[in-house]
Amino acid sequence: MAIILFGHGSRDPLWRLPMETVAARLRSQQPGTPVRCAYLELDTPTLPQAAAELVAAGATEVRIVPMFLGTGRHAREDLPKLLAQLQAAHPQVAFALQKSVGEDDRVIDLIARIASE
């Protein structure tokens, strides 16, 4: 299973640091798991580019993790369209879309603990 951490993107290169840190941590925790970051706009690689790279490297299962605090328009509308395009472009690959990380109770609990410190 390969993993793509998917974020909005920004012209500011420092914006990428938290996502890239998560990717690095995943790689160290699961050394055999290919992990890539991808961005909706303003940055590269795009989701199709990251997926194509993983597929070219032999991935047959790809989990897409939206790195959003909530399910806004991008996660609700843009991401499903992109996912359909990926599935059409790579029918031999099983793509799995997780819910936005900010909707996971563990993340919500952690943010609440951080805010209360």
N, CA, C and O atoms as a GROMACS GRO file, in nm:
protein
  468
    1MET      N    1   0.085  -0.119   0.000
    1MET     CA    2   0.000   0.000   0.000
    1MET      C    3   0.088   0.123   0.000
    1MET      O    4   0.172   0.140   0.089
    2ALA      N    5   0.072   0.208  -0.098
    2ALA     CA    6   0.141   0.337  -0.103
    2ALA      C    7   0.048   0.444  -0.045
    2ALA      O    8  -0.074   0.427  -0.043
    3ILE      N    9   0.107   0.552   0.001
    3ILE     CA   10   0.029   0.658   0.065
    3ILE      C   11   0.062   0.792   0.001
    3ILE      O   12   0.178   0.825  -0.022
    4ILE      N   13  -0.044   0.868  -0.029
    4ILE     CA   14  -0.028   1.007  -0.074
    4ILE      C   15  -0.093   1.098   0.029
    4ILE      O   16  -0.212   1.087   0.057
    5LEU      N   17  -0.013   1.188   0.085
    5LEU     CA   18  -0.065   1.292   0.174
    5LEU      C   19  -0.104   1.408   0.083
    5LEU      O   20  -0.018   1.465   0.015
    6PHE      N   21  -0.232   1.444   0.083
    6PHE     CA   22  -0.284   1.542  -0.011
    6PHE      C   23  -0.324   1.670   0.060
    6PHE      O   24  -0.407   1.669   0.150
    7GLY      N   25  -0.262   1.782   0.018
    7GLY     CA   26  -0.293   1.911   0.078
    7GLY      C   27  -0.328   2.015  -0.027
    7GLY      O   28  -0.322   1.989  -0.147
    8HIS      N   29  -0.364   2.132   0.020
    8HIS     CA   30  -0.406   2.239  -0.069
    8HIS      C   31  -0.292   2.291  -0.154
    8HIS      O   32  -0.306   2.303  -0.276
    9GLY      N   33  -0.181   2.322  -0.092
    9GLY     CA   34  -0.068   2.381  -0.162
    9GLY      C   35  -0.058   2.529  -0.131
    9GLY      O   36  -0.155   2.593  -0.092
   10SER      N   37   0.063   2.583  -0.150
   10SER     CA   38   0.089   2.725  -0.121
   10SER      C   39   0.213   2.768  -0.197
   10SER      O   40   0.299   2.686  -0.228
   11ARG      N   41   0.221   2.895  -0.227
   11ARG     CA   42   0.344   2.948  -0.288
   11ARG      C   43   0.457   2.956  -0.186
   11ARG      O   44   0.575   2.959  -0.222
   12ASP      N   45   0.422   2.959  -0.059
   12ASP     CA   46   0.521   2.969   0.048
   12ASP      C   47   0.581   2.831   0.076
   12ASP      O   48   0.509   2.742   0.120
   13PRO      N   49   0.710   2.810   0.051
   13PRO     CA   50   0.769   2.679   0.070
   13PRO      C   51   0.765   2.630   0.216
   13PRO      O   52   0.769   2.509   0.240
   14LEU      N   53   0.757   2.721   0.311
   14LEU     CA   54   0.749   2.679   0.451
   14LEU      C   55   0.616   2.612   0.484
   14LEU      O   56   0.608   2.534   0.580
   15TRP      N   57   0.513   2.641   0.406
   15TRP     CA   58   0.381   2.581   0.429
   15TRP      C   59   0.390   2.429   0.418
   15TRP      O   60   0.318   2.358   0.488
   16ARG      N   61   0.477   2.378   0.331
   16ARG     CA   62   0.489   2.234   0.307
   16ARG      C   63   0.552   2.158   0.422
   16ARG      O   64   0.532   2.037   0.435
   17LEU      N   65   0.627   2.226   0.506
   17LEU     CA   66   0.708   2.159   0.608
   17LEU      C   67   0.629   2.061   0.696
   17LEU      O   68   0.676   1.949   0.715
   18PRO      N   69   0.513   2.097   0.751
   18PRO     CA   70   0.442   2.000   0.835
   18PRO      C   71   0.403   1.872   0.758
   18PRO      O   72   0.417   1.762   0.811
   19MET      N   73   0.355   1.886   0.635
   19MET     CA   74   0.319   1.767   0.558
   19MET      C   75   0.441   1.682   0.525
   19MET      O   76   0.436   1.560   0.534
   20GLU      N   77   0.549   1.747   0.488
   20GLU     CA   78   0.670   1.673   0.458
   20GLU      C   79   0.727   1.605   0.582
   20GLU      O   80   0.788   1.499   0.572
   21THR      N   81   0.706   1.666   0.698
   21THR     CA   82   0.749   1.604   0.823
   21THR      C   83   0.666   1.480   0.853
   21THR      O   84   0.720   1.378   0.897
   22VAL      N   85   0.537   1.487   0.829
   22VAL     CA   86   0.451   1.369   0.845
   22VAL      C   87   0.497   1.259   0.748
   22VAL      O   88   0.507   1.143   0.788
   23ALA      N   89   0.525   1.295   0.624
   23ALA     CA   90   0.571   1.197   0.526
   23ALA      C   91   0.702   1.132   0.571
   23ALA      O   92   0.718   1.011   0.560
   24ALA      N   93   0.795   1.212   0.621
   24ALA     CA   94   0.923   1.158   0.668
   24ALA      C   95   0.902   1.064   0.786
   24ALA      O   96   0.967   0.960   0.796
   25ARG      N   97   0.812   1.102   0.876
   25ARG     CA   98   0.785   1.015   0.991
   25ARG      C   99   0.723   0.883   0.946
   25ARG      O  100   0.760   0.777   0.996
   26LEU      N  101   0.630   0.889   0.851
   26LEU     CA  102   0.571   0.766   0.796
   26LEU      C  103   0.679   0.677   0.734
   26LEU      O  104   0.681   0.556   0.757
   27ARG      N  105   0.767   0.737   0.657
   27ARG     CA  106   0.874   0.659   0.593
   27ARG      C  107   0.964   0.592   0.697
   27ARG      O  108   1.007   0.479   0.676
   28SER      N  109   0.992   0.659   0.808
   28SER     CA  110   1.077   0.599   0.910
   28SER      C  111   1.003   0.491   0.988
   28SER      O  112   1.064   0.392   1.030
   29GLN      N  113   0.872   0.508   1.008
   29GLN     CA  114   0.793   0.410   1.080
   29GLN      C  115   0.759   0.288   0.995
   29GLN      O  116   0.746   0.176   1.046
   30GLN      N  117   0.744   0.310   0.863
   30GLN     CA  118   0.706   0.203   0.771
   30GLN      C  119   0.800   0.208   0.651
   30GLN      O  120   0.759   0.252   0.543
   31PRO      N  121   0.924   0.164   0.667
   31PRO     CA  122   1.025   0.182   0.563
   31PRO      C  123   0.989   0.121   0.426
   31PRO      O  124   1.038   0.168   0.324
   32GLY      N  125   0.906   0.021   0.422
   32GLY     CA  126   0.870  -0.039   0.294
   32GLY      C  127   0.751   0.026   0.226
   32GLY      O  128   0.712  -0.016   0.117
   33THR      N  129   0.693   0.127   0.288
   33THR     CA  130   0.574   0.193   0.233
   33THR      C  131   0.613   0.319   0.157
   33THR      O  132   0.668   0.412   0.215
   34PRO      N  133   0.585   0.322   0.027
   34PRO     CA  134   0.612   0.446  -0.048
   34PRO      C  135   0.515   0.556  -0.004
   34PRO      O  136   0.394   0.534   0.005
   35VAL      N  137   0.569   0.673   0.024
   35VAL     CA  138   0.489   0.787   0.071
   35VAL      C  139   0.526   0.909  -0.013
   35VAL      O  140   0.643   0.939  -0.033
   36ARG      N  141   0.424   0.979  -0.060
   36ARG     CA  142   0.444   1.101  -0.138
   36ARG      C  143   0.350   1.209  -0.085
   36ARG      O  144   0.244   1.179  -0.031
   37CYS      N  145   0.389   1.333  -0.101
   37CYS     CA  146   0.301   1.446  -0.077
   37CYS      C  147   0.250   1.493  -0.214
   37CYS      O  148   0.322   1.483  -0.314
   38ALA      N  149   0.128   1.544  -0.217
   38ALA     CA  150   0.071   1.599  -0.341
   38ALA      C  151  -0.016   1.718  -0.304
   38ALA      O  152  -0.063   1.731  -0.191
   39TYR      N  153  -0.034   1.806  -0.404
   39TYR     CA  154  -0.101   1.932  -0.377
   39TYR      C  155  -0.208   1.961  -0.481
   39TYR      O  156  -0.193   1.927  -0.599
   40LEU      N  157  -0.315   2.024  -0.437
   40LEU     CA  158  -0.425   2.060  -0.526
   40LEU      C  159  -0.386   2.172  -0.620
   40LEU      O  160  -0.416   2.167  -0.740
   41GLU      N  161  -0.319   2.273  -0.566
   41GLU     CA  162  -0.282   2.388  -0.649
   41GLU      C  163  -0.164   2.460  -0.587
   41GLU      O  164  -0.128   2.437  -0.471
   42LEU      N  165  -0.104   2.547  -0.664
   42LEU     CA  166   0.004   2.636  -0.621
   42LEU      C  167   0.134   2.565  -0.587
   42LEU      O  168   0.230   2.630  -0.545
   43ASP      N  169   0.140   2.434  -0.604
   43ASP     CA  170   0.258   2.358  -0.566
   43ASP      C  171   0.261   2.228  -0.645
   43ASP      O  172   0.160   2.188  -0.704
   44THR      N  173   0.374   2.164  -0.646
   44THR     CA  174   0.387   2.034  -0.712
   44THR      C  175   0.456   1.937  -0.617
   44THR      O  176   0.529   1.979  -0.527
   45PRO      N  177   0.434   1.809  -0.637
   45PRO     CA  178   0.358   1.747  -0.745
   45PRO      C  179   0.208   1.756  -0.720
   45PRO      O  180   0.163   1.770  -0.606
   46THR      N  181   0.133   1.747  -0.828
   46THR     CA  182  -0.012   1.739  -0.818
   46THR      C  183  -0.049   1.596  -0.780
   46THR      O  184   0.036   1.507  -0.779
   47LEU      N  185  -0.174   1.575  -0.748
   47LEU     CA  186  -0.219   1.440  -0.714
   47LEU      C  187  -0.199   1.344  -0.832
   47LEU      O  188  -0.147   1.234  -0.811
   48PRO      N  189  -0.237   1.382  -0.956
   48PRO     CA  190  -0.211   1.291  -1.068
   48PRO      C  191  -0.062   1.261  -1.088
   48PRO      O  192  -0.025   1.149  -1.123
   49GLN      N  193   0.023   1.360  -1.067
   49GLN     CA  194   0.168   1.338  -1.083
   49GLN      C  195   0.221   1.241  -0.976
   49GLN      O  196   0.297   1.150  -1.008
   50ALA      N  197   0.181   1.261  -0.851
   50ALA     CA  198   0.228   1.173  -0.743
   50ALA      C  199   0.176   1.031  -0.764
   50ALA      O  200   0.250   0.935  -0.744
   51ALA      N  201   0.050   1.019  -0.805
   51ALA     CA  202  -0.007   0.886  -0.829
   51ALA      C  203   0.065   0.816  -0.944
   51ALA      O  204   0.097   0.698  -0.934
   52ALA      N  205   0.091   0.889  -1.052
   52ALA     CA  206   0.160   0.830  -1.167
   52ALA      C  207   0.299   0.781  -1.128
   52ALA      O  208   0.344   0.676  -1.173
   53GLU      N  209   0.366   0.857  -1.044
   53GLU     CA  210   0.499   0.817  -0.997
   53GLU      C  211   0.491   0.687  -0.917
   53GLU      O  212   0.573   0.597  -0.936
   54LEU      N  213   0.394   0.678  -0.828
   54LEU     CA  214   0.379   0.556  -0.748
   54LEU      C  215   0.341   0.437  -0.833
   54LEU      O  216   0.392   0.326  -0.813
   55VAL      N  217   0.251   0.458  -0.929
   55VAL     CA  218   0.209   0.349  -1.018
   55VAL      C  219   0.328   0.302  -1.102
   55VAL      O  220   0.346   0.182  -1.121
   56ALA      N  221   0.407   0.396  -1.153
   56ALA     CA  222   0.525   0.361  -1.232
   56ALA      C  223   0.626   0.280  -1.150
   56ALA      O  224   0.700   0.199  -1.205
   57ALA      N  225   0.627   0.304  -1.018
   57ALA     CA  226   0.716   0.230  -0.929
   57ALA      C  227   0.657   0.096  -0.887
   57ALA      O  228   0.720   0.020  -0.813
   58GLY      N  229   0.534   0.066  -0.934
   58GLY     CA  230   0.475  -0.065  -0.907
   58GLY      C  231   0.361  -0.069  -0.808
   58GLY      O  232   0.312  -0.178  -0.775
   59ALA      N  233   0.317   0.045  -0.759
   59ALA     CA  234   0.207   0.046  -0.662
   59ALA      C  235   0.078  -0.004  -0.727
   59ALA      O  236   0.044   0.037  -0.838
   60THR      N  237   0.008  -0.092  -0.657
   60THR     CA  238  -0.122  -0.140  -0.705
   60THR      C  239  -0.234  -0.098  -0.611
   60THR      O  240  -0.352  -0.113  -0.643
   61GLU      N  241  -0.197  -0.046  -0.494
   61GLU     CA  242  -0.293   0.007  -0.397
   61GLU      C  243  -0.238   0.141  -0.346
   61GLU      O  244  -0.122   0.150  -0.305
   62VAL      N  245  -0.320   0.243  -0.351
   62VAL     CA  246  -0.277   0.377  -0.307
   62VAL      C  247  -0.384   0.436  -0.217
   62VAL      O  248  -0.500   0.449  -0.254
   63ARG      N  249  -0.341   0.474  -0.096
   63ARG     CA  250  -0.431   0.540  -0.001
   63ARG      C  251  -0.404   0.690  -0.010
   63ARG      O  252  -0.290   0.735   0.000
   64ILE      N  253  -0.511   0.767  -0.028
   64ILE     CA  254  -0.501   0.913  -0.034
   64ILE      C  255  -0.553   0.969   0.098
   64ILE      O  256  -0.667   0.944   0.138
   65VAL      N  257  -0.468   1.045   0.164
   65VAL     CA  258  -0.501   1.101   0.295
   65VAL      C  259  -0.515   1.253   0.282
   65VAL      O  260  -0.414   1.322   0.272
   66PRO      N  261  -0.637   1.305   0.283
   66PRO     CA  262  -0.656   1.451   0.277
   66PRO      C  263  -0.608   1.516   0.407
   66PRO      O  264  -0.659   1.487   0.515
   67MET      N  265  -0.511   1.604   0.394
   67MET     CA  266  -0.452   1.669   0.511
   67MET      C  267  -0.524   1.802   0.539
   67MET      O  268  -0.462   1.907   0.550
   68PHE      N  269  -0.656   1.792   0.551
   68PHE     CA  270  -0.740   1.908   0.578
   68PHE      C  271  -0.802   1.893   0.716
   68PHE      O  272  -0.828   1.781   0.761
   69LEU      N  273  -0.825   2.005   0.785
   69LEU     CA  274  -0.892   1.998   0.915
   69LEU      C  275  -1.040   1.968   0.901
   69LEU      O  276  -1.101   1.913   0.993
   70GLY      N  277  -1.098   2.001   0.789
   70GLY     CA  278  -1.240   1.974   0.766
   70GLY      C  279  -1.265   1.940   0.622
   70GLY      O  280  -1.174   1.945   0.538
   71THR      N  281  -1.388   1.904   0.592
   71THR     CA  282  -1.424   1.869   0.456
   71THR      C  283  -1.492   1.989   0.392
   71THR      O  284  -1.614   2.000   0.391
   72GLY      N  285  -1.410   2.077   0.339
   72GLY     CA  286  -1.461   2.193   0.267
   72GLY      C  287  -1.481   2.159   0.120
   72GLY      O  288  -1.482   2.042   0.082
   73ARG      N  289  -1.498   2.262   0.040
   73ARG     CA  290  -1.526   2.242  -0.102
   73ARG      C  291  -1.418   2.159  -0.172
   73ARG      O  292  -1.450   2.074  -0.255
   74HIS      N  293  -1.292   2.184  -0.139
   74HIS     CA  294  -1.186   2.108  -0.206
   74HIS      C  295  -1.199   1.958  -0.179
   74HIS      O  296  -1.188   1.877  -0.270
   75ALA      N  297  -1.222   1.923  -0.053
   75ALA     CA  298  -1.233   1.781  -0.018
   75ALA      C  299  -1.366   1.722  -0.065
   75ALA      O  300  -1.373   1.604  -0.100
   76ARG      N  301  -1.471   1.803  -0.067
   76ARG     CA  302  -1.605   1.756  -0.106
   76ARG      C  303  -1.623   1.746  -0.256
   76ARG      O  304  -1.687   1.653  -0.305
   77GLU      N  305  -1.568   1.842  -0.331
   77GLU     CA  306  -1.594   1.850  -0.475
   77GLU      C  307  -1.471   1.819  -0.560
   77GLU      O  308  -1.476   1.734  -0.649
   78ASP      N  309  -1.360   1.888  -0.534
   78ASP     CA  310  -1.242   1.872  -0.618
   78ASP      C  311  -1.178   1.735  -0.604
   78ASP      O  312  -1.143   1.672  -0.704
   79LEU      N  313  -1.163   1.689  -0.482
   79LEU     CA  314  -1.095   1.561  -0.459
   79LEU      C  315  -1.170   1.442  -0.520
   79LEU      O  316  -1.104   1.358  -0.582
   80PRO      N  317  -1.302   1.430  -0.507
   80PRO     CA  318  -1.370   1.318  -0.574
   80PRO      C  319  -1.353   1.320  -0.726
   80PRO      O  320  -1.343   1.214  -0.788
   81LYS      N  321  -1.350   1.439  -0.786
   81LYS     CA  322  -1.326   1.448  -0.931
   81LYS      C  323  -1.186   1.400  -0.966
   81LYS      O  324  -1.167   1.325  -1.062
   82LEU      N  325  -1.089   1.442  -0.887
   82LEU     CA  326  -0.952   1.397  -0.910
   82LEU      C  327  -0.940   1.246  -0.892
   82LEU      O  328  -0.871   1.179  -0.968
   83LEU      N  329  -1.008   1.193  -0.790
   83LEU     CA  330  -1.006   1.049  -0.766
   83LEU      C  331  -1.065   0.972  -0.885
   83LEU      O  332  -1.010   0.869  -0.926
   84ALA      N  333  -1.174   1.021  -0.941
   84ALA     CA  334  -1.235   0.956  -1.058
   84ALA      C  335  -1.138   0.959  -1.176
   84ALA      O  336  -1.129   0.863  -1.252
   85GLN      N  337  -1.067   1.069  -1.192
   85GLN     CA  338  -0.968   1.078  -1.300
   85GLN      C  339  -0.854   0.980  -1.279
   85GLN      O  340  -0.806   0.918  -1.374
   86LEU      N  341  -0.810   0.965  -1.154
   86LEU     CA  342  -0.704   0.869  -1.123
   86LEU      C  343  -0.748   0.727  -1.154
   86LEU      O  344  -0.674   0.649  -1.213
   87GLN      N  345  -0.871   0.694  -1.114
   87GLN     CA  346  -0.922   0.559  -1.137
   87GLN      C  347  -0.936   0.530  -1.286
   87GLN      O  348  -0.912   0.417  -1.330
   88ALA      N  349  -0.974   0.631  -1.364
   88ALA     CA  350  -0.985   0.614  -1.509
   88ALA      C  351  -0.847   0.598  -1.572
   88ALA      O  352  -0.829   0.518  -1.664
   89ALA      N  353  -0.750   0.674  -1.524
   89ALA     CA  354  -0.615   0.670  -1.580
   89ALA      C  355  -0.539   0.544  -1.540
   89ALA      O  356  -0.451   0.498  -1.614
   90HIS      N  357  -0.572   0.488  -1.424
   90HIS     CA  358  -0.500   0.372  -1.371
   90HIS      C  359  -0.601   0.267  -1.322
   90HIS      O  360  -0.611   0.244  -1.202
   91PRO      N  361  -0.675   0.204  -1.413
   91PRO     CA  362  -0.780   0.111  -1.370
   91PRO      C  363  -0.726  -0.012  -1.297
   91PRO      O  364  -0.802  -0.080  -1.228
   92GLN      N  365  -0.598  -0.041  -1.310
   92GLN     CA  366  -0.540  -0.156  -1.245
   92GLN      C  367  -0.503  -0.129  -1.099
   92GLN      O  368  -0.460  -0.219  -1.027
   93VAL      N  369  -0.520  -0.005  -1.056
   93VAL     CA  370  -0.480   0.036  -0.921
   93VAL      C  371  -0.604   0.059  -0.835
   93VAL      O  372  -0.702   0.119  -0.879
   94ALA      N  373  -0.598   0.010  -0.711
   94ALA     CA  374  -0.706   0.035  -0.614
   94ALA      C  375  -0.671   0.161  -0.536
   94ALA      O  376  -0.575   0.162  -0.458
   95PHE      N  377  -0.749   0.265  -0.556
   95PHE     CA  378  -0.731   0.390  -0.482
   95PHE      C  379  -0.831   0.393  -0.368
   95PHE      O  380  -0.949   0.367  -0.387
   96ALA      N  381  -0.783   0.425  -0.247
   96ALA     CA  382  -0.869   0.437  -0.130
   96ALA      C  383  -0.858   0.580  -0.078
   96ALA      O  384  -0.748   0.630  -0.058
   97LEU      N  385  -0.972   0.643  -0.056
   97LEU     CA  386  -0.974   0.780  -0.008
   97LEU      C  387  -1.017   0.782   0.138
   97LEU      O  388  -1.128   0.739   0.170
   98GLN      N  389  -0.930   0.831   0.224
   98GLN     CA  390  -0.965   0.847   0.365
   98GLN      C  391  -1.040   0.978   0.384
   98GLN      O  392  -1.036   1.066   0.299
   99LYS      N  393  -1.108   0.989   0.498
   99LYS     CA  394  -1.170   1.118   0.531
   99LYS      C  395  -1.060   1.215   0.572
   99LYS      O  396  -0.948   1.173   0.604
  100SER      N  397  -1.091   1.342   0.571
  100SER     CA  398  -0.994   1.445   0.610
  100SER      C  399  -0.941   1.416   0.751
  100SER      O  400  -1.017   1.377   0.840
  101VAL      N  401  -0.811   1.436   0.770
  101VAL     CA  402  -0.752   1.401   0.899
  101VAL      C  403  -0.815   1.477   1.014
  101VAL      O  404  -0.822   1.425   1.126
  102GLY      N  405  -0.860   1.599   0.990
  102GLY     CA  406  -0.920   1.678   1.096
  102GLY      C  407  -1.054   1.628   1.142
  102GLY      O  408  -1.109   1.678   1.241
  103GLU      N  409  -1.110   1.530   1.074
  103GLU     CA  410  -1.237   1.471   1.116
  103GLU      C  411  -1.217   1.342   1.195
  103GLU      O  412  -1.314   1.277   1.234
  104ASP      N  413  -1.093   1.305   1.218
  104ASP     CA  414  -1.062   1.186   1.297
  104ASP      C  415  -1.066   1.225   1.446
  104ASP      O  416  -1.004   1.324   1.486
  105ASP      N  417  -1.138   1.150   1.525
  105ASP     CA  418  -1.152   1.182   1.667
  105ASP      C  419  -1.018   1.191   1.738
  105ASP      O  420  -1.004   1.270   1.832
  106ARG      N  421  -0.919   1.113   1.696
  106ARG     CA  422  -0.786   1.118   1.760
  106ARG      C  423  -0.721   1.253   1.736
  106ARG      O  424  -0.657   1.308   1.826
  107VAL      N  425  -0.737   1.308   1.616
  107VAL     CA  426  -0.681   1.439   1.584
  107VAL      C  427  -0.755   1.547   1.662
  107VAL      O  428  -0.694   1.639   1.716
  108ILE      N  429  -0.886   1.537   1.666
  108ILE     CA  430  -0.967   1.635   1.740
  108ILE      C  431  -0.928   1.636   1.887
  108ILE      O  432  -0.912   1.742   1.947
  109ASP      N  433  -0.911   1.516   1.946
  109ASP     CA  434  -0.870   1.507   2.087
  109ASP      C  435  -0.732   1.570   2.109
  109ASP      O  436  -0.710   1.641   2.206
  110LEU      N  437  -0.639   1.543   2.018
  110LEU     CA  438  -0.505   1.596   2.030
  110LEU      C  439  -0.505   1.749   2.019
  110LEU      O  440  -0.437   1.817   2.096
  111ILE      N  441  -0.579   1.802   1.925
  111ILE     CA  442  -0.588   1.948   1.911
  111ILE      C  443  -0.648   2.010   2.036
  111ILE      O  444  -0.602   2.115   2.082
  112ALA      N  445  -0.751   1.947   2.091
  112ALA     CA  446  -0.812   2.000   2.214
  112ALA      C  447  -0.711   1.998   2.329
  112ALA      O  448  -0.707   2.093   2.408
  113ARG      N  449  -0.630   1.892   2.340
  113ARG     CA  450  -0.529   1.886   2.446
  113ARG      C  451  -0.424   1.994   2.426
  113ARG      O  452  -0.384   2.061   2.522
  114ILE      N  453  -0.380   2.012   2.302
  114ILE     CA  454  -0.279   2.116   2.274
  114ILE      C  455  -0.335   2.254   2.307
  114ILE      O  456  -0.265   2.337   2.366
  115ALA      N  457  -0.461   2.279   2.270
  115ALA     CA  458  -0.522   2.410   2.295
  115ALA      C  459  -0.538   2.437   2.444
  115ALA      O  460  -0.537   2.553   2.487
  116SER      N  461  -0.555   2.334   2.523
  116SER     CA  462  -0.578   2.355   2.666
  116SER      C  463  -0.450   2.365   2.748
  116SER      O  464  -0.455   2.393   2.867
  117GLU      N  465  -0.337   2.343   2.686
  117GLU     CA  466  -0.210   2.350   2.761
  117GLU      C  467  -0.165   2.494   2.781
  117GLU      O  468  -0.060   2.518   2.841
   0.00000   0.00000   0.00000
